[in-house]
Amino acid sequence: MEGLLRGISLTPAQQAQVDSIREHYRSQMPAFTPGSPPDSATREKMREHFRHMTEDIRAVLSPDQQKVYDKNLAEMRDRRPGGG
């Protein structure tokens, strides 16, 4: 997750907003048993939460910061098995 903000200097206000967004989605994340892979429904919910979280974080950023964020997000998706 930190990789998405690589190369972006957040203002204190932005950092507070990002922290709040992360905490909100962390508390909403569906539970699964550690040590075993989540089932397909849980994986889909996790993907949906991640998508909403990345959109909310992106909305906090300036247009220049959004360009870096979008690049970082694309690189992260490219590294994921199956291309994200």
C-alpha positions in Angstrom: 0.0 0.0 0.0 2.8 2.4 0.8 4.1 1.9 -2.7 1.1 3.7 -4.1 2.3 6.9 -2.5 6.0 6.4 -3.5 7.4 9.7 -4.8 4.5 11.8 -3.4 5.0 14.3 -0.6 1.7 14.6 1.3 0.8 17.7 3.2 -0.1 17.1 6.9 -3.8 17.6 6.0 -3.5 15.1 3.1 -1.7 12.6 5.4 -4.4 12.8 8.0 -7.1 12.2 5.3 -5.2 9.3 3.8 -4.7 7.8 7.3 -8.5 8.2 8.0 -9.4 6.6 4.7 -7.1 3.6 5.3 -8.5 3.1 8.8 -12.0 3.3 7.5 -11.4 0.6 4.9 -9.3 -1.5 7.2 -12.2 -1.7 9.6 -14.5 -2.7 6.7 -12.3 -5.3 5.2 -13.9 -8.8 5.1 -12.4 -11.3 7.5 -10.8 -14.5 6.4 -8.9 -17.2 8.2 -5.1 -16.4 8.2 -3.1 -19.2 6.7 -5.7 -20.2 4.2 -6.6 -18.4 1.0 -9.9 -16.4 1.0 -12.7 -17.8 -1.0 -13.7 -16.2 -4.3 -16.5 -14.1 -2.7 -14.2 -12.8 0.0 -11.5 -12.0 -2.6 -14.0 -10.1 -4.7 -15.1 -8.1 -1.6 -11.4 -7.4 -0.8 -10.8 -6.2 -4.4 -13.9 -3.9 -4.2 -12.7 -2.4 -0.9 -9.2 -1.8 -2.3 -10.7 -0.2 -5.5 -12.8 2.2 -3.4 -9.9 3.0 -1.1 -7.6 3.8 -3.9 -10.3 6.1 -5.5 -10.8 7.9 -2.2 -7.1 8.4 -1.6 -6.7 9.6 -5.2 -9.4 12.2 -4.6 -7.3 13.7 -1.8 -4.3 14.3 -4.1 -3.5 17.3 -6.3 -3.5 16.8 -10.1 0.3 16.4 -10.2 0.2 14.0 -7.3 -2.5 12.0 -9.0 -0.3 11.4 -12.1 2.4 9.8 -9.8 -0.2 7.9 -7.9 -1.8 6.6 -11.2 1.7 5.5 -12.4 2.4 3.7 -9.1 -1.0 2.0 -9.2 -0.4 0.8 -12.8 3.0 -0.6 -11.9 1.5 -2.4 -8.9 -1.2 -4.0 -11.1 1.5 -5.0 -13.7 3.4 -6.8 -10.9 0.4 -8.8 -9.7 -0.1 -12.3 -10.9 -2.6 -12.2 -13.8 -1.9 -8.4 -14.3 -4.2 -7.3 -11.5 
